[in-house]
Amino acid sequence: MIAILALFVFLFSTYYVLDAYHSAKSVQRTVEEVYFKIQASYVFLHVLPFVIETIKKDDPSFDSLLDSWAKPMVFKTERGEVSVSIYDEERFLNLNSVNEGAYGSFFERLLKILAIDPAYRKNLLVWTGKSEGFLDTDYPIKRAPLDSKEELYWAGFKREDLLGKDLGGTFYPGLLSLTTVHSKGKININTANAYILMALDQRIDQTLASKVIERRNREPFKKPEDLLMVEGMTFDILYAIRDLIDTKSSTFHIVMELKVGERKALFEAVYDRENNKLLYKKIL
């Protein structure tokens, strides 16, 4: 009986010793992770001015995917290599610019291209306070501009419509991958993808959008009127989209990644070149 009791005490003690050990290791890992994020933040803030300088030094009269800022960059630091990717927000449709007019029609065409019910345009207008009405949502209607495009979840948009879906063997990108809340509103025809280009006007089909992309890959458009050099583009189409497009960008999304061993830290920032300021920054 004494032997059994001794064994029980031993096992009980061993359990608490092991539990204390694992708790200590967990605390240690947490402390190491926090320390790594702190160190990573210093690295990112050290590299950021060089990234911004890369954006600023390019010719601001027009921006394209051939510019130096559009190419991946790597910076070597004492803590490890930092990989940097930059894209301009002007390649996307700005959700805060959607209205009852031409930009609203632009948004509605994009919804159709993505196989999303065009009626959801009304949801966005109500959510941002540009139209009266009510929404079937669990959240109070904001009636103000979006601070984040993820607010579309709260405005009643379906998850699959925002993240992407497969219909009949065809994949449709999610709305979150083609929109922004930070740009100046006009679409940079030198950087926009085919979905955005086709949404500009119903007469721009896949073939014409591909020709636009092929032409700008050889030589970027320096002004919107240069679109007329693309076979199939007409004065009527250009006139219809003239107020929706541009060839330069002002707002840029910066993504940096630092990897040290198994640990990884990410940094995101949105930079407004026109006003030379950061609109947003976050370490993930």
CYANA upper distance limits for C-alpha pairs under 8 A (distance plus 0.5 A):
  1 MET  CA      5 LEU  CA      6.71
  2 ILE  CA      6 ALA  CA      6.54
  3 ALA  CA      7 LEU  CA      6.61
  4 ILE  CA      8 PHE  CA      6.66
  5 LEU  CA      9 VAL  CA      6.69
  6 ALA  CA     10 PHE  CA      6.59
  7 LEU  CA     11 LEU  CA      6.63
  8 PHE  CA     12 PHE  CA      6.47
  9 VAL  CA     13 SER  CA      6.50
 10 PHE  CA     14 THR  CA      6.52
 11 LEU  CA     15 TYR  CA      6.62
 12 PHE  CA     16 TYR  CA      7.09
 13 SER  CA     17 VAL  CA      6.66
 14 THR  CA     18 LEU  CA      6.56
 15 TYR  CA     19 ASP  CA      6.49
 16 TYR  CA     20 ALA  CA      6.42
 17 VAL  CA     21 TYR  CA      6.59
 18 LEU  CA     22 HIS  CA      6.63
 19 ASP  CA     23 SER  CA      6.55
 20 ALA  CA     24 ALA  CA      6.55
 21 TYR  CA     25 LYS  CA      6.71
 22 HIS  CA     26 SER  CA      6.54
 23 SER  CA     27 VAL  CA      6.67
 24 ALA  CA     28 GLN  CA      6.60
 25 LYS  CA     29 ARG  CA      6.62
 26 SER  CA     30 THR  CA      6.70
 27 VAL  CA     31 VAL  CA      6.64
 28 GLN  CA     32 GLU  CA      6.60
 29 ARG  CA     33 GLU  CA      6.55
 30 THR  CA     34 VAL  CA      6.68
 31 VAL  CA     35 TYR  CA      6.59
 32 GLU  CA     36 PHE  CA      6.55
 33 GLU  CA     37 LYS  CA      6.75
 34 VAL  CA     38 ILE  CA      6.75
 35 TYR  CA     39 GLN  CA      6.69
 36 PHE  CA     40 ALA  CA      6.47
 37 LYS  CA     41 SER  CA      6.60
 37 LYS  CA    265 ALA  CA      7.17
 38 ILE  CA     42 TYR  CA      7.15
 39 GLN  CA     43 VAL  CA      6.96
 40 ALA  CA     44 PHE  CA      6.63
 40 ALA  CA     79 ARG  CA      8.40
 40 ALA  CA    258 LEU  CA      7.48
 40 ALA  CA    265 ALA  CA      7.15
 41 SER  CA     45 LEU  CA      6.61
 41 SER  CA    283 ILE  CA      7.59
 42 TYR  CA     46 HIS  CA      6.60
 43 VAL  CA     47 VAL  CA      6.76
 43 VAL  CA     77 THR  CA      7.94
 43 VAL  CA     79 ARG  CA      7.97
 44 PHE  CA     48 LEU  CA      6.41
 44 PHE  CA    256 MET  CA      7.81
 44 PHE  CA    267 PHE  CA      7.52
 45 LEU  CA     49 PRO  CA      7.93
 47 VAL  CA     51 VAL  CA      7.04
 47 VAL  CA     75 PHE  CA      7.94
 48 LEU  CA     52 ILE  CA      6.69
 49 PRO  CA     53 GLU  CA      6.59
 50 PHE  CA     54 THR  CA      6.85
 51 VAL  CA     55 ILE  CA      7.13
 52 ILE  CA     56 LYS  CA      6.73
 52 ILE  CA    271 TYR  CA      8.32
 53 GLU  CA     57 LYS  CA      6.53
 54 THR  CA     58 ASP  CA      7.52
 54 THR  CA     68 SER  CA      7.61
 54 THR  CA     69 TRP  CA      6.41
 55 ILE  CA     68 SER  CA      8.29
 55 ILE  CA     69 TRP  CA      5.93
 55 ILE  CA    273 ARG  CA      8.22
 56 LYS  CA     60 PRO  CA      8.10
 56 LYS  CA    273 ARG  CA      7.38
 58 ASP  CA     63 ASP  CA      8.45
 58 ASP  CA     67 ASP  CA      7.39
 58 ASP  CA     68 SER  CA      7.72
 58 ASP  CA     69 TRP  CA      8.23
 59 ASP  CA     63 ASP  CA      7.74
 60 PRO  CA    248 LYS  CA      7.21
 60 PRO  CA    249 SER  CA      8.18
 61 SER  CA    222 LYS  CA      8.05
 61 SER  CA    247 THR  CA      8.38
 61 SER  CA    248 LYS  CA      6.68
 62 PHE  CA    221 PHE  CA      8.19
 62 PHE  CA    222 LYS  CA      6.19
 62 PHE  CA    223 LYS  CA      8.09
 62 PHE  CA    247 THR  CA      5.68
 62 PHE  CA    248 LYS  CA      4.65
 62 PHE  CA    249 SER  CA      7.73
 63 ASP  CA     67 ASP  CA      7.27
 63 ASP  CA    188 ASN  CA      8.39
 63 ASP  CA    190 ASN  CA      7.32
 63 ASP  CA    191 THR  CA      8.42
 63 ASP  CA    220 PRO  CA      8.44
 63 ASP  CA    247 THR  CA      6.76
 63 ASP  CA    248 LYS  CA      5.23
 63 ASP  CA    249 SER  CA      6.58
 64 SER  CA     70 ALA  CA      8.18
 64 SER  CA    190 ASN  CA      5.48
 64 SER  CA    191 THR  CA      6.31
 64 SER  CA    220 PRO  CA      6.64
 64 SER  CA    247 THR  CA      8.33
 64 SER  CA    248 LYS  CA      8.22
 65 LEU  CA     70 ALA  CA      5.86
 65 LEU  CA     71 LYS  CA      8.29
 65 LEU  CA    190 ASN  CA      7.42
 65 LEU  CA    191 THR  CA      6.54
 65 LEU  CA    217 ASN  CA      8.35
 66 LEU  CA     70 ALA  CA      7.16
 66 LEU  CA     71 LYS  CA      8.28
 66 LEU  CA    217 ASN  CA      8.11
 66 LEU  CA    220 PRO  CA      8.36
 67 ASP  CA     71 LYS  CA      7.77
 69 TRP  CA     86 ILE  CA      6.81
 69 TRP  CA     87 TYR  CA      8.36
 70 ALA  CA     85 SER  CA      7.89
 70 ALA  CA     86 ILE  CA      6.32
 70 ALA  CA     87 TYR  CA      6.75
 71 LYS  CA     85 SER  CA      7.70
 71 LYS  CA     86 ILE  CA      8.08
 72 PRO  CA     83 SER  CA      7.85
 72 PRO  CA     84 VAL  CA      6.37
 72 PRO  CA     85 SER  CA      5.64
 72 PRO  CA     86 ILE  CA      7.91
 73 MET  CA     83 SER  CA      6.41
 73 MET  CA     84 VAL  CA      5.51
 73 MET  CA     85 SER  CA      7.13
 74 VAL  CA     81 GLU  CA      7.02
 74 VAL  CA     82 VAL  CA      6.04
 74 VAL  CA     83 SER  CA      5.11
 74 VAL  CA     84 VAL  CA      6.55
 75 PHE  CA     81 GLU  CA      6.12
 75 PHE  CA     82 VAL  CA      5.58
 75 PHE  CA     83 SER  CA      7.11
 75 PHE  CA     84 VAL  CA      8.41
 76 LYS  CA     80 GLY  CA      6.57
 76 LYS  CA     81 GLU  CA      5.01
 76 LYS  CA     82 VAL  CA      6.85
 77 THR  CA     81 GLU  CA      6.37
 77 THR  CA     82 VAL  CA      7.84
 79 ARG  CA    260 VAL  CA      7.68
 80 GLY  CA    258 LEU  CA      7.29
 80 GLY  CA    259 LYS  CA      7.21
 80 GLY  CA    260 VAL  CA      6.63
 81 GLU  CA    258 LEU  CA      6.68
 81 GLU  CA    259 LYS  CA      7.43
 82 VAL  CA    256 MET  CA      6.91
 82 VAL  CA    257 GLU  CA      5.99
 82 VAL  CA    258 LEU  CA      5.25
 82 VAL  CA    259 LYS  CA      7.85
 83 SER  CA    256 MET  CA      6.04
 83 SER  CA    257 GLU  CA      5.70
 83 SER  CA    258 LEU  CA      7.19
 84 VAL  CA    254 ILE  CA      7.68
 84 VAL  CA    255 VAL  CA      6.25
 84 VAL  CA    256 MET  CA      5.02
 84 VAL  CA    257 GLU  CA      7.15
 85 SER  CA    254 ILE  CA      6.55
 85 SER  CA    255 VAL  CA      5.76
 85 SER  CA    256 MET  CA      7.03
 86 ILE  CA    252 PHE  CA      7.18
 86 ILE  CA    253 HIS  CA      6.10
 86 ILE  CA    254 ILE  CA      5.20
 86 ILE  CA    255 VAL  CA      6.83
 87 TYR  CA    252 PHE  CA      6.23
 87 TYR  CA    253 HIS  CA      5.86
 87 TYR  CA    254 ILE  CA      7.38
 88 ASP  CA    191 THR  CA      8.26
 88 ASP  CA    249 SER  CA      7.00
 88 ASP  CA    250 SER  CA      8.06
 88 ASP  CA    251 THR  CA      6.34
 88 ASP  CA    252 PHE  CA      4.72
 88 ASP  CA    253 HIS  CA      6.39
 89 GLU  CA    180 THR  CA      7.05
 89 GLU  CA    182 HIS  CA      7.22
 89 GLU  CA    183 SER  CA      5.83
 89 GLU  CA    249 SER  CA      8.11
 89 GLU  CA    251 THR  CA      6.01
 89 GLU  CA    252 PHE  CA      6.02
 89 GLU  CA    253 HIS  CA      6.90
 90 GLU  CA    183 SER  CA      5.89
 90 GLU  CA    184 LYS  CA      7.50
 90 GLU  CA    185 GLY  CA      7.42
 90 GLU  CA    186 LYS  CA      6.99
 90 GLU  CA    187 ILE  CA      5.73
 90 GLU  CA    188 ASN  CA      5.95
 90 GLU  CA    191 THR  CA      8.32
 90 GLU  CA    192 ALA  CA      8.14
 90 GLU  CA    249 SER  CA      6.20
 90 GLU  CA    250 SER  CA      7.89
 90 GLU  CA    251 THR  CA      7.22
 90 GLU  CA    252 PHE  CA      8.49
 91 ARG  CA    187 ILE  CA      6.04
 91 ARG  CA    188 ASN  CA      5.89
 91 ARG  CA    189 ILE  CA      7.86
 91 ARG  CA    191 THR  CA      5.84
 91 ARG  CA    192 ALA  CA      4.68
 91 ARG  CA    193 ASN  CA      7.73
 91 ARG  CA    196 ILE  CA      8.34
 92 PHE  CA    178 LEU  CA      5.79
 92 PHE  CA    179 THR  CA      5.31
 92 PHE  CA    180 THR  CA      6.46
 92 PHE  CA    183 SER  CA      8.35
 92 PHE  CA    187 ILE  CA      7.04
 92 PHE  CA    192 ALA  CA      7.11
 92 PHE  CA    196 ILE  CA      7.53
 93 LEU  CA    107 PHE  CA      7.97
 93 LEU  CA    178 LEU  CA      7.01
 93 LEU  CA    179 THR  CA      5.19
 93 LEU  CA    180 THR  CA      6.61
 93 LEU  CA    185 GLY  CA      7.37
 93 LEU  CA    186 LYS  CA      8.34
 93 LEU  CA    187 ILE  CA      7.41
 93 LEU  CA    196 ILE  CA      7.81
 94 ASN  CA     98 VAL  CA      7.58
 94 ASN  CA    179 THR  CA      6.21
 94 ASN  CA    180 THR  CA      5.34
 94 ASN  CA    181 VAL  CA      5.74
 94 ASN  CA    182 HIS  CA      7.52
 94 ASN  CA    183 SER  CA      6.68
 94 ASN  CA    184 LYS  CA      8.18
 94 ASN  CA    185 GLY  CA      5.86
 95 LEU  CA    124 LEU  CA      8.46
 95 LEU  CA    146 LEU  CA      8.02
 95 LEU  CA    149 LYS  CA      7.89
 95 LEU  CA    179 THR  CA      6.97
 95 LEU  CA    180 THR  CA      6.65
 95 LEU  CA    181 VAL  CA      6.18
 96 ASN  CA    128 THR  CA      8.06
 96 ASN  CA    145 PRO  CA      6.24
 96 ASN  CA    146 LEU  CA      6.79
 96 ASN  CA    181 VAL  CA      6.41
 97 SER  CA    103 TYR  CA      7.31
 97 SER  CA    185 GLY  CA      6.53
 98 VAL  CA    103 TYR  CA      5.84
 98 VAL  CA    104 GLY  CA      5.32
 98 VAL  CA    107 PHE  CA      7.21
 98 VAL  CA    124 LEU  CA      8.45
 98 VAL  CA    125 LEU  CA      7.79
 99 ASN  CA    103 TYR  CA      6.42
 99 ASN  CA    104 GLY  CA      5.12
 99 ASN  CA    125 LEU  CA      7.33
 99 ASN  CA    130 LYS  CA      7.50
100 GLU  CA    104 GLY  CA      5.62
100 GLU  CA    105 SER  CA      7.97
101 GLY  CA    105 SER  CA      6.93
102 ALA  CA    106 PHE  CA      6.72
103 TYR  CA    107 PHE  CA      6.77
103 TYR  CA    244 LEU  CA      7.74
104 GLY  CA    108 GLU  CA      6.69
104 GLY  CA    121 ARG  CA      8.02
105 SER  CA    109 ARG  CA      6.67
106 PHE  CA    110 LEU  CA      6.91
106 PHE  CA    199 ALA  CA      6.18
106 PHE  CA    200 LEU  CA      5.94
106 PHE  CA    201 ASP  CA      7.68
107 PHE  CA    111 LEU  CA      6.82
107 PHE  CA    121 ARG  CA      7.77
107 PHE  CA    199 ALA  CA      7.77
108 GLU  CA    112 LYS  CA      6.94
108 GLU  CA    118 PRO  CA      5.87
108 GLU  CA    121 ARG  CA      6.87
109 ARG  CA    113 ILE  CA      6.76
109 ARG  CA    118 PRO  CA      8.15
109 ARG  CA    199 ALA  CA      5.57
109 ARG  CA    200 LEU  CA      8.10
109 ARG  CA    201 ASP  CA      8.32
109 ARG  CA    202 GLN  CA      7.95
110 LEU  CA    114 LEU  CA      6.74
110 LEU  CA    195 TYR  CA      7.65
110 LEU  CA    196 ILE  CA      7.41
110 LEU  CA    198 MET  CA      8.33
110 LEU  CA    199 ALA  CA      5.38
111 LEU  CA    115 ALA  CA      6.70
111 LEU  CA    116 ILE  CA      5.36
111 LEU  CA    117 ASP  CA      7.04
111 LEU  CA    118 PRO  CA      6.05
111 LEU  CA    175 LEU  CA      8.41
112 LYS  CA    116 ILE  CA      6.09
112 LYS  CA    117 ASP  CA      7.21
112 LYS  CA    118 PRO  CA      6.62
113 ILE  CA    195 TYR  CA      7.72
113 ILE  CA    199 ALA  CA      7.80
114 LEU  CA    161 ASP  CA      8.38
114 LEU  CA    172 TYR  CA      5.97
114 LEU  CA    173 PRO  CA      7.04
114 LEU  CA    174 GLY  CA      7.84
114 LEU  CA    175 LEU  CA      8.10
115 ALA  CA    172 TYR  CA      7.60
116 ILE  CA    120 TYR  CA      8.31
116 ILE  CA    161 ASP  CA      6.82
119 ALA  CA    123 ASN  CA      7.96
120 TYR  CA    124 LEU  CA      7.19
120 TYR  CA    157 PHE  CA      7.59
121 ARG  CA    125 LEU  CA      6.89
122 LYS  CA    126 VAL  CA      6.59
122 LYS  CA    131 SER  CA      8.09
123 ASN  CA    127 TRP  CA      6.51
123 ASN  CA    135 LEU  CA      7.20
123 ASN  CA    155 ALA  CA      6.69
123 ASN  CA    156 GLY  CA      7.54
123 ASN  CA    157 PHE  CA      8.45
124 LEU  CA    128 THR  CA      6.61
124 LEU  CA    152 LEU  CA      8.06
124 LEU  CA    155 ALA  CA      7.20
125 LEU  CA    129 GLY  CA      6.60
125 LEU  CA    130 LYS  CA      5.42
125 LEU  CA    131 SER  CA      5.72
126 VAL  CA    130 LYS  CA      6.41
126 VAL  CA    131 SER  CA      5.28
126 VAL  CA    132 GLU  CA      6.27
126 VAL  CA    133 GLY  CA      6.44
126 VAL  CA    134 PHE  CA      7.48
126 VAL  CA    135 LEU  CA      8.10
126 VAL  CA    141 ILE  CA      8.15
126 VAL  CA    143 ARG  CA      7.21
127 TRP  CA    135 LEU  CA      8.47
127 TRP  CA    141 ILE  CA      5.96
127 TRP  CA    142 LYS  CA      6.05
127 TRP  CA    143 ARG  CA      5.61
127 TRP  CA    144 ALA  CA      7.60
127 TRP  CA    155 ALA  CA      6.58
128 THR  CA    142 LYS  CA      6.80
128 THR  CA    143 ARG  CA      4.77
128 THR  CA    144 ALA  CA      4.94
128 THR  CA    145 PRO  CA      5.61
128 THR  CA    146 LEU  CA      7.29
129 GLY  CA    142 LYS  CA      7.78
129 GLY  CA    143 ARG  CA      4.18
129 GLY  CA    144 ALA  CA      6.05
129 GLY  CA    145 PRO  CA      8.28
130 LYS  CA    143 ARG  CA      7.92
134 PHE  CA    141 ILE  CA      8.34
135 LEU  CA    141 ILE  CA      8.00
135 LEU  CA    155 ALA  CA      7.67
135 LEU  CA    156 GLY  CA      7.62
136 ASP  CA    156 GLY  CA      7.14
137 THR  CA    154 TRP  CA      7.10
137 THR  CA    155 ALA  CA      7.08
137 THR  CA    156 GLY  CA      6.19
138 ASP  CA    154 TRP  CA      7.95
139 TYR  CA    154 TRP  CA      6.62
139 TYR  CA    155 ALA  CA      8.33
141 ILE  CA    155 ALA  CA      8.02
146 LEU  CA    151 GLU  CA      7.30
146 LEU  CA    181 VAL  CA      7.06
147 ASP  CA    151 GLU  CA      8.23
147 ASP  CA    181 VAL  CA      7.25
148 SER  CA    180 THR  CA      8.45
148 SER  CA    181 VAL  CA      6.85
149 LYS  CA    176 LEU  CA      7.25
149 LYS  CA    179 THR  CA      7.85
149 LYS  CA    180 THR  CA      6.80
149 LYS  CA    181 VAL  CA      6.74
150 GLU  CA    154 TRP  CA      8.42
150 GLU  CA    176 LEU  CA      7.93
151 GLU  CA    155 ALA  CA      6.95
152 LEU  CA    156 GLY  CA      7.09
152 LEU  CA    157 PHE  CA      6.20
152 LEU  CA    162 LEU  CA      8.48
153 TYR  CA    157 PHE  CA      5.82
153 TYR  CA    158 LYS  CA      7.42
153 TYR  CA    159 ARG  CA      7.46
157 PHE  CA    161 ASP  CA      7.47
157 PHE  CA    162 LEU  CA      7.67
158 LYS  CA    162 LEU  CA      7.01
159 ARG  CA    163 LEU  CA      6.66
160 GLU  CA    164 GLY  CA      5.83
160 GLU  CA    165 LYS  CA      6.14
160 GLU  CA    174 GLY  CA      7.56
161 ASP  CA    165 LYS  CA      7.30
161 ASP  CA    173 PRO  CA      8.49
161 ASP  CA    174 GLY  CA      5.85
161 ASP  CA    175 LEU  CA      6.79
162 LEU  CA    174 GLY  CA      4.80
162 LEU  CA    175 LEU  CA      5.08
162 LEU  CA    176 LEU  CA      5.77
162 LEU  CA    177 SER  CA      8.39
163 LEU  CA    173 PRO  CA      7.35
163 LEU  CA    174 GLY  CA      4.58
163 LEU  CA    175 LEU  CA      7.17
163 LEU  CA    176 LEU  CA      6.92
163 LEU  CA    177 SER  CA      8.04
164 GLY  CA    171 PHE  CA      7.72
164 GLY  CA    172 TYR  CA      6.03
164 GLY  CA    173 PRO  CA      4.88
164 GLY  CA    174 GLY  CA      4.19
164 GLY  CA    175 LEU  CA      7.84
165 LYS  CA    171 PHE  CA      6.21
165 LYS  CA    172 TYR  CA      5.90
165 LYS  CA    173 PRO  CA      7.22
165 LYS  CA    174 GLY  CA      7.63
166 ASP  CA    170 THR  CA      5.92
166 ASP  CA    171 PHE  CA      4.82
166 ASP  CA    172 TYR  CA      6.68
167 LEU  CA    171 PHE  CA      6.85
167 LEU  CA    172 TYR  CA      8.06
173 PRO  CA    177 SER  CA      7.42
174 GLY  CA    178 LEU  CA      7.82
175 LEU  CA    179 THR  CA      6.86
176 LEU  CA    180 THR  CA      8.21
178 LEU  CA    196 ILE  CA      7.93
182 HIS  CA    251 THR  CA      7.46
182 HIS  CA    270 VAL  CA      8.37
183 SER  CA    250 SER  CA      7.85
183 SER  CA    251 THR  CA      6.16
184 LYS  CA    250 SER  CA      7.80
184 LYS  CA    251 THR  CA      7.97
185 GLY  CA    244 LEU  CA      8.16
186 LYS  CA    243 ASP  CA      8.03
186 LYS  CA    244 LEU  CA      5.53
186 LYS  CA    245 ILE  CA      5.40
186 LYS  CA    246 ASP  CA      6.49
187 ILE  CA    192 ALA  CA      7.37
187 ILE  CA    244 LEU  CA      6.67
187 ILE  CA    245 ILE  CA      5.07
187 ILE  CA    246 ASP  CA      6.31
187 ILE  CA    247 THR  CA      8.31
188 ASN  CA    192 ALA  CA      6.51
188 ASN  CA    245 ILE  CA      6.43
188 ASN  CA    246 ASP  CA      5.41
188 ASN  CA    247 THR  CA      5.36
188 ASN  CA    248 LYS  CA      6.42
188 ASN  CA    249 SER  CA      7.00
189 ILE  CA    197 LEU  CA      7.88
189 ILE  CA    221 PHE  CA      8.12
189 ILE  CA    224 PRO  CA      8.25
189 ILE  CA    245 ILE  CA      7.04
189 ILE  CA    246 ASP  CA      6.89
189 ILE  CA    247 THR  CA      6.33
190 ASN  CA    213 ILE  CA      8.17
190 ASN  CA    216 ARG  CA      6.69
190 ASN  CA    220 PRO  CA      6.61
190 ASN  CA    221 PHE  CA      6.86
190 ASN  CA    247 THR  CA      6.56
190 ASN  CA    248 LYS  CA      8.46
192 ALA  CA    196 ILE  CA      6.55
192 ALA  CA    197 LEU  CA      6.97
193 ASN  CA    197 LEU  CA      6.82
193 ASN  CA    213 ILE  CA      8.37
194 ALA  CA    198 MET  CA      6.52
194 ALA  CA    206 GLN  CA      7.50
194 ALA  CA    209 ALA  CA      6.01
194 ALA  CA    210 SER  CA      7.33
194 ALA  CA    213 ILE  CA      8.24
195 TYR  CA    199 ALA  CA      6.77
196 ILE  CA    200 LEU  CA      7.04
197 LEU  CA    201 ASP  CA      8.27
197 LEU  CA    204 ILE  CA      7.61
197 LEU  CA    209 ALA  CA      6.54
198 MET  CA    202 GLN  CA      7.28
198 MET  CA    203 ARG  CA      8.26
198 MET  CA    204 ILE  CA      5.42
198 MET  CA    205 ASP  CA      6.16
198 MET  CA    206 GLN  CA      7.35
198 MET  CA    209 ALA  CA      6.78
199 ALA  CA    204 ILE  CA      8.08
200 LEU  CA    204 ILE  CA      7.86
200 LEU  CA    241 ILE  CA      6.86
200 LEU  CA    244 LEU  CA      8.05
201 ASP  CA    237 ILE  CA      7.64
201 ASP  CA    240 ALA  CA      7.98
201 ASP  CA    241 ILE  CA      7.40
203 ARG  CA    237 ILE  CA      7.77
204 ILE  CA    208 LEU  CA      6.16
204 ILE  CA    209 ALA  CA      6.73
205 ASP  CA    209 ALA  CA      6.59
206 GLN  CA    210 SER  CA      6.56
207 THR  CA    211 LYS  CA      6.87
208 LEU  CA    212 VAL  CA      6.81
208 LEU  CA    231 GLU  CA      8.32
208 LEU  CA    232 GLY  CA      7.03
208 LEU  CA    233 MET  CA      7.97
209 ALA  CA    213 ILE  CA      6.86
210 SER  CA    214 GLU  CA      6.56
211 LYS  CA    215 ARG  CA      6.52
211 LYS  CA    230 VAL  CA      7.12
211 LYS  CA    231 GLU  CA      7.84
212 VAL  CA    216 ARG  CA      6.76
212 VAL  CA    227 LEU  CA      7.89
212 VAL  CA    230 VAL  CA      6.73
213 ILE  CA    217 ASN  CA      6.63
214 GLU  CA    218 ARG  CA      7.23
215 ARG  CA    219 GLU  CA      6.81
215 ARG  CA    220 PRO  CA      7.94
215 ARG  CA    230 VAL  CA      7.35
216 ARG  CA    220 PRO  CA      4.78
216 ARG  CA    221 PHE  CA      6.61
221 PHE  CA    226 ASP  CA      6.16
221 PHE  CA    227 LEU  CA      7.59
221 PHE  CA    247 THR  CA      6.95
222 LYS  CA    226 ASP  CA      7.32
222 LYS  CA    247 THR  CA      6.61
223 LYS  CA    246 ASP  CA      7.46
223 LYS  CA    247 THR  CA      6.16
224 PRO  CA    242 ARG  CA      7.72
224 PRO  CA    245 ILE  CA      7.33
224 PRO  CA    246 ASP  CA      6.31
224 PRO  CA    247 THR  CA      6.74
225 GLU  CA    238 LEU  CA      7.85
226 ASP  CA    230 VAL  CA      8.40
227 LEU  CA    233 MET  CA      7.19
227 LEU  CA    238 LEU  CA      8.02
228 LEU  CA    233 MET  CA      5.96
228 LEU  CA    234 THR  CA      6.84
228 LEU  CA    235 PHE  CA      7.71
228 LEU  CA    238 LEU  CA      8.14
229 MET  CA    233 MET  CA      8.02
233 MET  CA    237 ILE  CA      7.17
233 MET  CA    238 LEU  CA      7.88
234 THR  CA    238 LEU  CA      6.81
235 PHE  CA    239 TYR  CA      6.44
236 ASP  CA    240 ALA  CA      6.70
237 ILE  CA    241 ILE  CA      6.85
238 LEU  CA    242 ARG  CA      6.06
241 ILE  CA    245 ILE  CA      7.02
250 SER  CA    272 ASP  CA      6.27
250 SER  CA    273 ARG  CA      5.68
250 SER  CA    274 GLU  CA      6.08
251 THR  CA    270 VAL  CA      7.32
251 THR  CA    271 TYR  CA      6.13
251 THR  CA    272 ASP  CA      5.07
251 THR  CA    273 ARG  CA      6.62
251 THR  CA    274 GLU  CA      8.28
252 PHE  CA    270 VAL  CA      6.09
252 PHE  CA    271 TYR  CA      5.67
252 PHE  CA    272 ASP  CA      7.05
252 PHE  CA    273 ARG  CA      8.08
253 HIS  CA    268 GLU  CA      7.77
253 HIS  CA    269 ALA  CA      6.39
253 HIS  CA    270 VAL  CA      5.05
253 HIS  CA    271 TYR  CA      6.95
254 ILE  CA    267 PHE  CA      8.43
254 ILE  CA    268 GLU  CA      6.09
254 ILE  CA    269 ALA  CA      5.59
254 ILE  CA    270 VAL  CA      6.59
254 ILE  CA    271 TYR  CA      7.98
255 VAL  CA    266 LEU  CA      7.70
255 VAL  CA    267 PHE  CA      6.22
255 VAL  CA    268 GLU  CA      5.17
255 VAL  CA    269 ALA  CA      7.20
256 MET  CA    266 LEU  CA      6.21
256 MET  CA    267 PHE  CA      5.52
256 MET  CA    268 GLU  CA      6.99
257 GLU  CA    264 LYS  CA      7.53
257 GLU  CA    265 ALA  CA      6.28
257 GLU  CA    266 LEU  CA      5.10
257 GLU  CA    267 PHE  CA      6.92
258 LEU  CA    264 LYS  CA      6.18
258 LEU  CA    265 ALA  CA      5.78
258 LEU  CA    266 LEU  CA      7.02
259 LYS  CA    263 ARG  CA      6.28
259 LYS  CA    264 LYS  CA      4.93
259 LYS  CA    265 ALA  CA      7.08
260 VAL  CA    264 LYS  CA      6.89
265 ALA  CA    283 ILE  CA      7.73
265 ALA  CA    284 LEU  CA      6.73
266 LEU  CA    283 ILE  CA      6.19
266 LEU  CA    284 LEU  CA      5.45
267 PHE  CA    281 LYS  CA      7.83
267 PHE  CA    282 LYS  CA      6.24
267 PHE  CA    283 ILE  CA      4.86
267 PHE  CA    284 LEU  CA      6.45
268 GLU  CA    280 TYR  CA      8.35
268 GLU  CA    281 LYS  CA      5.99
268 GLU  CA    282 LYS  CA      5.83
268 GLU  CA    283 ILE  CA      6.91
268 GLU  CA    284 LEU  CA      8.27
269 ALA  CA    278 LEU  CA      7.46
269 ALA  CA    279 LEU  CA      7.92
269 ALA  CA    280 TYR  CA      5.73
269 ALA  CA    281 LYS  CA      4.55
269 ALA  CA    282 LYS  CA      6.94
270 VAL  CA    278 LEU  CA      6.29
270 VAL  CA    279 LEU  CA      5.89
270 VAL  CA    280 TYR  CA      5.59
270 VAL  CA    281 LYS  CA      7.02
271 TYR  CA    276 ASN  CA      7.73
271 TYR  CA    277 LYS  CA      6.41
271 TYR  CA    278 LEU  CA      4.98
271 TYR  CA    279 LEU  CA      6.37
271 TYR  CA    280 TYR  CA      7.88
272 ASP  CA    276 ASN  CA      6.01
272 ASP  CA    277 LYS  CA      5.85
272 ASP  CA    278 LEU  CA      6.54
272 ASP  CA    279 LEU  CA      7.15
273 ARG  CA    277 LYS  CA      7.34
